[in-house]
Amino acid sequence: MTEKESVIKEKLKNEGIFNFASLYKFAHSWLKEAHYGVDEERYEEKIKGNAKEIAIQWKATRDVSDYFRFEHKIKFEIRNLVEVEAEIDGAKRKTNQGELGIEISANLVKDKDSKWDTSPFSRFTRDIYNKFIIPSRIFELKKELEHDARNFKEEIKSFLELEGRR
């Protein structure tokens, strides 16, 4: 069985004007450029009056080696999303206004294909390997994974700040 180790959890909240479609495309393309495969595990949209509530869950993965995989679980919660007209770069354009919450959790997956889970001896060998042979490699991978998660959050924040200033 694969072993997942939680490395970091980040949250981001924003309330104001932003273009939801552009944010969605930006986040997806950022992950693709960072060589992550993105699976949309959940997309729910509820309409309440003229406002929408949207819940999205992504699972972004990147194989680092035959043994390790980076995994990000990203949840978007959008409330009271309404279409508004705003002046952007001197011209009136349709955009969105609402409350946005993003939760990012990053996990380091060890023995991603469960190759070391075939017998009790294999599991014992895997545990020895993890604890005594490659702890420095695990530490470096955790740092890289944490950097990716924080960088993703900061890029989203920057995107939202630029959208709000226009």
Secondary structure, DSSP 8 states (H G I E B T S, - for coil): --EEEEEEEEEEEEEEEE-HHHHHHHHHHHHHHTT-EEEEEEEEEEEETTEEEEEEEEEEEEE-SSSEEEEEEEEEEEEEEEEEEEEETTEEEEEEEEEEEEEEEEEEEESTT-TT-SSHHHHHHHHHIIIIISHHHHHHHHHHHHHHHHHHHHHHHHHHHHHHH-
